[in-house]
Structures are given as C-alpha cells and as structure tokens.
Amino acid sequence: MSAASKGRVLQVLETYLPLIGGAEFHLHYLTQNLIEQGWEVEIVTGLADDATVEYQDICPVHRLPHAVGRRALPYFFVWLARFIRMFPKFDVIHVHHTSFLSFVAVIAGWLTGKRIVVTLHGLGVLDSGVGRCPIRLMYRWLSMKGAGRIIATSEEMTAVAVRFVARDRVVEVTNGVDTKRFSATGDRSFEHVGETLRLATLRRMNPKNGVHFVIDALGLAWDTLRFHLRMAGDGPLRPAIEARIAEFGLVGRATFEGFLNHDQVKGVLDETDLAMFLSTAESTSLAALECMAMGCIVVCSNAGAFPLFVRDRETGFIIDLFEQGQSDYAAPLHLEAWQNQRIAETLIAIQAMPAAELRAISEAAQAYVRAYFDWSVITANTVAQAYQPLIKRRAG
C-alpha cells in the first residue's frame, strides 16, 4: 500500500462491465470515486460472456468462471480458495448482492478474520426475488448474518435487512449519479409542453419496470393528451407492448429506440420533458437520478425508493399506485382501471401546468441530485458509514 493510500478495498460482484446493469454501473462509479479519494481498489467478478458496452478497466479486475443458482455450486472451492488468498491484503471486503459470491465471501471472511460489507441492491433480497429456492434463501440468510456492515440502498432494503440482523449493523447509502456527465444541456424552457408533451421510458421491458403500464395509461388518454413517447431499452415484454400500441392506435406516437449507450441516452433526455418510472419494485433508481440531474422531470410510482428522493411537485411527481412497503418483482401484466386513470390524469394535469412551474421543478431536481446524490457524496458516505467502522474495530 502506497504512503498516500487511505486503504485497500476489494469489490466483489457476480457480473461487471462490459455487461450492463444498475449494480455494474454502481460498482464502476463507486470504484472510480474511491480511487479519486485516495483508495486502492481491485474487483473480482465472473467472466464477461457478452460485451454490451465499450469499457476499459479503471483498476485491476480479476475474472473467474461463474454460473448462477445450483450451477454455481461446483465453483464454490475455486472461489473460496481465491478469496482466502486475496482477502489478507485488503482492509475492506465489499460484496454486492446477497447471492453466491456473497455467501462464499462471508465464509472466506470467517476463515481469514475479515469482516464483510454487503450492499443490498434489490433483486435477490426481496422475498419475491428469492422465491422458495432453498439455495437462494441460504445465500441471503448467511450473507446478511455474516456481514459486519450491511448497506441498504433504500428504506425498503433496510426493512428486509433488519429481519436478519440488528439495526445498528445496517446503514442506508443510496445509489448515485455522475453529475459531471449527466447535466442539463437540452431545452428546459418547457414552453412547448402545452402543445406536445415529450415522454420517455428508459427501462428494460420486463414486468416490474412498468413500461407496459405507461402504454395502457396513454391508451386511455390518447384523445386528451398531446404527446410523443420514446422507449429506450428492450426486453421480454416488447412484443406485448407493440401489440398494445397497435391496439390503442398509438403507432407513430410511441416509438422504440432499442438499446442505447450512455451518450445516446443523454441525447434522448435532452429532448424529453417527462421520464416515466412506474415500477412495482425499485431500489434507488440510477436512471431516474440521471434524468433528474439532466433536468428531465420524473414521474414515478410510489414503490421502493422513489418517494425518498422524489418530492411530489417539488423535484418530480409521485403517483400513488401501490400499497406502501409492498414492492414486488412479480408485477401484473395489467393494472386496475383506477390505477390507469390516475396515471392518465397526472399526465393531463402536468400538460396543463404553466411552464414556469415545470421549470422550477426541473431546476430543484438538478440542485437536489448534485447536493445529495453525486457519486463523490455517495462514496464519502460509504466510507464513513461502512468502511471506517470496520477498519477501526479491527485496529482496536
């Protein structure tokens, strides 16, 4: 360790860039900021079988063969041996998710005298994400029981964690945004909203992300609302969404963008007034925070962490669609009529708002994200609340 180094951190995640996902980008930005703040970082992860983004390593990345579920068990001794060799030279072992690698890391931590930090990102933590699979239940139980500190990315994740460990072992540190990269550059006058409301979804098209709910609501309001919707992303629900667009006569008013890289996403957001996040379950949504940082107003469900960083009519809009604290990855294919009506009425009301009010919400959202969700802030919170207590305890 160099004289100027604050310490060494080993980050552990099943998959990492160039595979793309919220946890992968979370780890990338956390690592980048840890290095900028004086920490030495290495990453251990599974092999990347399919490159979905262009990416250059910013620190040493160790990749080992890996699988999921029952197929992961043959790799247990491979990973355990690697962890036992690696752990002693690090001050902090930080594992993401409560899955196979977290399970192995906790065992290796016991054998090497290292306490583990575990971050709960969402899927695999909620009961509906774990299901009744005994192996996944074991991974979750042991990962949390064996963690020295648990980082919950939302209040909902905290509620799950305290079922397994004492509250004083759980800290809340949300996801973050690179506010240098994501900043407002497009038209944020909102003067045109009364004529055409520019909408977007930036979600994988699976049930819990609620893109299909957006289409159903727009189908209900097609003759009242003046809009154009752009959908970035792809996924298993796309054929059903295409069928609904045709059924509601929205062809030409709702278009598919497909998979987009970060720069392409920024281009879409520069031309978007409202970004829709009608999820049935959500940890701290990186995509929603990026939208807010760019001055694009978010319209969110009341699920998961959205109400924690979106204040209704102040930094965005919250639509009460689901019972509080009942987020679920097993989302329905259709909402009830009253839920669709509530979404449609919210959009119609927004289109009728004065441009100055929308501009104020956009500016407040940008300021809020810069102050509380920039990755430099999130990284400092991670160090202060999760890393330093374990390092001090070990030194003592």
C-alpha positions in Angstrom: 0.0 0.0 0.0 1.4 3.4 -1.0 2.1 6.0 1.6 -0.7 8.2 0.3 -3.3 5.4 0.1 -6.2 5.5 2.5 -6.6 1.8 2.4 -7.3 -1.2 0.1 -10.8 -2.3 -0.9 -11.7 -5.5 -2.7 -15.1 -5.2 -4.5 -17.0 -8.4 -5.3 -19.8 -8.7 -7.8 -21.1 -11.7 -9.9 -21.1 -9.7 -13.1 -19.4 -6.5 -14.1 -18.8 -4.3 -17.1 -18.8 -4.7 -20.1 -22.0 -6.5 -19.1 -24.5 -3.7 -18.3 -26.8 -3.2 -15.4 -27.6 -1.0 -12.4 -25.3 -2.8 -10.0 -22.5 -2.9 -12.5 -22.6 0.9 -13.1 -23.0 1.4 -9.3 -19.7 -0.5 -8.8 -18.0 1.3 -11.6 -18.8 4.8 -10.3 -18.1 3.8 -6.7 -14.7 2.4 -7.7 -13.9 5.5 -9.8 -14.6 7.8 -6.9 -12.8 5.7 -4.3 -9.7 5.9 -6.4 -10.1 9.6 -6.8 -10.4 9.9 -3.0 -7.2 8.0 -2.4 -8.2 4.3 -2.0 -6.6 1.4 -3.8 -9.3 -0.8 -5.4 -9.4 -4.2 -7.0 -12.5 -6.0 -8.4 -13.2 -9.8 -8.5 -16.1 -10.9 -10.7 -17.3 -13.6 -13.1 -16.3 -13.9 -16.7 -18.0 -11.5 -19.1 -19.5 -13.7 -21.8 -21.2 -10.9 -23.7 -19.9 -7.3 -24.1 -22.8 -4.8 -24.2 -20.8 -1.6 -23.6 -17.3 -0.4 -24.5 -15.4 -0.4 -21.3 -11.8 0.0 -20.2 -10.7 -1.3 -16.7 -10.0 1.5 -14.2 -8.4 -0.8 -11.7 -7.3 -4.5 -11.6 -10.2 -6.8 -12.4 -10.0 -10.5 -11.6 -12.4 -12.7 -13.6 -13.2 -16.3 -12.7 -15.6 -18.8 -14.2 -19.1 -18.5 -12.7 -22.7 -19.6 -13.0 -25.9 -18.9 -11.2 -28.2 -20.9 -9.0 -27.4 -24.6 -8.5 -24.9 -24.4 -11.3 -22.7 -22.1 -9.2 -22.0 -24.7 -6.5 -19.3 -26.5 -8.5 -17.3 -23.3 -8.4 -17.5 -23.0 -4.6 -14.0 -24.3 -3.9 -12.5 -22.3 -6.8 -13.8 -19.0 -5.4 -13.2 -19.9 -1.8 -9.5 -20.6 -2.5 -9.2 -17.4 -4.4 -10.8 -15.3 -1.7 -8.7 -16.9 1.1 -5.5 -15.9 -0.9 -6.7 -12.4 -1.7 -8.5 -11.2 1.4 -5.5 -10.7 3.8 -4.0 -7.8 1.8 -7.3 -5.8 1.8 -8.6 -3.5 4.6 -12.2 -3.8 3.3 -14.1 -6.6 1.5 -17.2 -5.1 -0.1 -19.7 -7.6 -1.7 -22.7 -6.6 -3.8 -25.9 -8.6 -3.7 -26.7 -11.5 -1.3 -26.0 -14.3 -3.7 -23.4 -16.9 -4.4 -20.3 -14.7 -4.2 -21.5 -13.0 -1.1 -22.1 -16.4 0.5 -18.6 -17.6 -0.4 -17.0 -14.3 0.7 -18.6 -14.5 4.1 -17.2 -17.9 4.7 -13.8 -16.8 3.4 -14.1 -13.8 5.8 -14.6 -16.0 8.8 -11.6 -18.1 7.8 -9.3 -15.1 7.3 -10.6 -12.9 10.1 -12.1 -10.3 7.7 -15.5 -8.7 8.2 -17.6 -8.2 5.1 -19.6 -5.2 3.9 -22.6 -6.3 1.9 -24.7 -3.9 -0.3 -28.3 -4.8 -0.9 -29.2 -3.7 -4.5 -32.7 -5.3 -4.7 -33.3 -8.5 -6.6 -32.3 -11.5 -4.6 -33.1 -9.6 -1.4 -36.9 -9.2 -1.6 -38.9 -12.4 -0.9 -40.3 -12.4 -4.4 -36.8 -12.2 -5.9 -35.6 -15.1 -3.8 -38.7 -17.2 -4.2 -38.7 -20.5 -2.3 -35.4 -21.7 -3.6 -33.5 -23.2 -0.6 -30.1 -22.3 -2.1 -31.0 -18.7 -2.7 -32.6 -18.4 0.8 -29.4 -19.8 2.3 -27.3 -17.3 0.3 -29.4 -14.4 1.5 -29.5 -15.6 5.2 -25.8 -16.3 5.5 -24.7 -13.2 3.6 -26.6 -10.9 5.9 -25.9 -12.9 9.1 -22.1 -12.8 8.3 -21.8 -9.2 7.2 -20.1 -6.7 9.5 -22.0 -3.9 7.8 -25.0 -4.0 5.5 -25.5 -1.1 3.1 -29.2 -0.8 2.2 -29.8 1.3 -0.9 -33.4 2.2 0.2 -35.7 2.1 3.3 -37.2 -1.0 1.8 -33.9 -2.7 1.7 -33.4 -1.7 5.4 -36.7 -3.3 6.3 -35.5 -6.6 4.8 -32.1 -6.4 6.4 -33.4 -5.9 10.0 -35.3 -9.1 9.7 -31.9 -10.8 9.8 -29.5 -8.5 11.8 -29.6 -5.8 14.4 -30.5 -2.3 13.1 -27.1 -0.9 14.2 -25.4 -3.1 11.6 -27.4 -1.6 8.8 -26.6 1.8 7.1 -28.6 3.5 4.3 -26.5 4.7 1.4 -28.4 5.2 -1.9 -27.2 4.9 -5.5 -25.6 7.9 -7.1 -25.1 9.9 -10.3 -22.1 11.2 -12.2 -23.4 14.8 -12.3 -20.5 15.9 -14.5 -21.5 13.5 -17.2 -25.3 13.9 -16.6 -26.1 17.6 -16.6 -28.8 19.7 -18.4 -27.9 20.7 -22.0 -31.2 20.5 -23.8 -34.2 22.7 -24.0 -35.6 23.1 -20.4 -37.9 26.0 -21.1 -41.0 23.7 -21.1 -42.7 26.3 -23.3 -43.8 23.6 -25.8 -45.4 21.3 -23.2 -48.9 22.6 -23.8 -48.6 21.6 -27.5 -46.6 18.3 -27.2 -45.5 16.5 -24.1 -42.2 14.7 -24.8 -42.2 11.5 -22.8 -39.6 8.7 -22.4 -39.1 5.4 -20.7 -35.5 4.2 -20.1 -36.2 0.8 -18.7 -35.7 -2.8 -19.6 -39.1 -4.1 -20.7 -39.8 -6.6 -18.0 -42.9 -6.6 -15.9 -41.6 -4.9 -12.7 -40.4 -1.8 -14.6 -43.9 -0.9 -15.7 -43.3 0.3 -19.3 -46.5 -1.6 -20.3 -48.4 0.4 -17.6 -47.3 3.6 -19.4 -48.8 2.4 -22.7 -52.1 1.4 -21.0 -52.5 4.8 -19.5 -51.6 6.6 -22.7 -54.2 4.4 -24.5 -56.8 5.7 -22.0 -55.8 9.4 -22.6 -54.9 9.3 -26.3 -57.7 11.8 -27.3 -57.0 14.3 -24.5 -53.2 14.2 -24.1 -50.9 15.6 -26.8 -47.7 13.6 -26.6 -44.9 11.6 -28.2 -43.3 8.7 -26.2 -39.8 7.3 -26.9 -38.9 4.0 -25.3 -35.2 3.2 -24.7 -34.4 -0.4 -23.9 -35.6 -3.8 -24.8 -36.8 -7.0 -23.1 -39.3 -9.8 -22.9 -42.4 -7.6 -22.8 -41.6 -5.8 -26.1 -43.9 -7.9 -28.3 -46.8 -7.4 -25.9 -46.1 -3.6 -25.7 -46.0 -3.4 -29.5 -49.4 -5.2 -29.6 -50.9 -2.7 -27.2 -49.5 0.3 -29.1 -51.3 -1.1 -32.2 -54.5 -1.9 -30.3 -54.7 1.7 -28.9 -53.9 3.4 -32.2 -50.6 4.9 -30.9 -48.4 3.8 -33.8 -46.3 6.9 -34.6 -46.9 8.5 -31.2 -44.9 5.8 -29.4 -41.6 4.7 -30.9 -38.9 2.2 -29.9 -35.3 3.3 -29.5 -33.8 -0.1 -28.6 -30.7 -0.5 -26.5 -28.8 2.8 -26.1 -25.4 3.6 -24.6 -24.9 6.4 -22.1 -24.2 9.1 -24.7 -27.3 8.1 -26.7 -29.4 8.1 -23.5 -28.3 11.7 -22.9 -29.3 12.6 -26.4 -32.8 11.2 -25.7 -33.1 13.0 -22.4 -32.0 16.3 -24.0 -35.3 16.0 -26.0 -37.5 14.7 -23.2 -39.8 16.6 -20.7 -41.0 13.7 -18.6 -39.4 10.4 -17.9 -41.8 7.7 -16.7 -40.8 5.2 -13.9 -43.9 3.2 -12.9 -42.1 0.3 -11.3 -43.7 -2.1 -8.9 -40.3 -2.5 -7.2 -37.2 -0.3 -7.2 -34.1 0.3 -5.2 -32.5 3.7 -5.7 -33.1 4.1 -9.5 -29.9 5.2 -11.2 -31.8 6.0 -14.4 -34.3 8.3 -12.5 -31.5 10.1 -10.8 -29.7 10.6 -14.1 -32.9 12.1 -15.6 -33.2 14.5 -12.7 -29.6 15.5 -13.0 -30.3 16.5 -16.6 -33.4 18.5 -15.7 -35.8 15.9 -17.2 -38.8 15.7 -14.8 -39.5 12.2 -13.5 -43.0 10.8 -13.0 -42.7 7.8 -10.6 -44.8 5.3 -8.8 -44.7 5.3 -5.0 -42.9 1.9 -5.0 -39.5 1.3 -3.4 -37.1 4.2 -3.0 -38.8 6.7 -5.3 -40.6 8.6 -2.5 -37.2 9.0 -0.8 -35.7 11.2 -3.5 -38.7 12.5 -5.4 -40.8 15.0 -3.5 -44.2 15.3 -5.3 -44.5 18.5 -7.3 -41.1 19.7 -5.9 -38.4 17.5 -7.5 -40.8 15.4 -9.7 -44.1 13.7 -9.4 -45.2 10.7 -7.4 -48.3 8.7 -8.3 -49.8 6.6 -5.5 -50.4 3.3 -7.3 -49.3 0.6 -4.8 -49.6 -0.1 -1.1 -46.6 1.4 0.7 -43.9 -1.1 1.6 -45.4 -3.8 -0.7 -42.9 -3.6 -3.6 -43.0 -6.8 -5.7 -40.9 -8.1 -8.6 -43.8 -10.3 -9.6 -45.6 -7.4 -11.4 -49.0 -7.8 -13.0 -49.4 -7.5 -16.8 -52.3 -5.0 -16.3 -53.1 -2.5 -13.6 -56.6 -2.0 -12.4 -58.8 0.7 -14.1 -58.4 3.2 -11.3 -54.6 3.0 -11.5 -54.5 3.6 -15.2 -56.9 6.5 -14.7 -54.6 8.0 -12.0 -51.6 7.9 -14.3 -53.5 9.4 -17.2 -54.9 12.2 -15.0 -51.5 13.0 -13.7 -50.1 13.4 -17.2 -53.0 15.5 -18.3 -52.6 17.8 -15.3 -48.9 18.2 -16.0 -49.5 19.2 -19.6 -51.8 22.0 -18.3 -49.2 23.4 -15.8 -47.5 26.7 -16.5 -44.0 26.4 -18.0 -42.6 28.3 -15.1 -43.8 25.7 -12.6 -42.3 22.9 -14.6 -39.0 24.8 -14.9 -38.9 25.3 -11.1 -39.4 21.5 -10.6 -36.6 20.7 -13.1 -34.2 23.2 -11.5 -34.9 21.9 -8.0 -34.4 18.3 -9.1 -31.0 19.2 -10.6 -29.8 21.0 -7.5 -31.1 18.2 -5.2 -29.2 15.5 -7.1 -26.0 17.5 -7.2 -26.2 18.1 -3.4 -27.1 14.6 -2.2 -26.6 12.0 -5.0 -23.4 13.0 -6.7 -21.0 10.0 -6.6 -18.4 11.9 -4.6 -21.0 12.3 -1.9 -22.3 8.7 -2.0 -18.7 7.4 -1.9 -17.8 9.5 1.1 -20.9 8.3 2.9 -20.0 4.7 2.0 -16.5 5.1 3.5 -17.7 6.9 6.6 -20.7 4.7 7.5 -19.5 1.2 6.3 -15.7 1.1 5.7 -14.3 3.1 8.6 -16.2 1.5 11.4 -14.9 -2.0 10.4 -11.4 -0.7 10.0 -11.4 1.0 13.4 -12.9 -2.0 15.1 -10.3 -4.3 13.6 -7.5 -1.9 14.6 -8.9 -1.7 18.1 
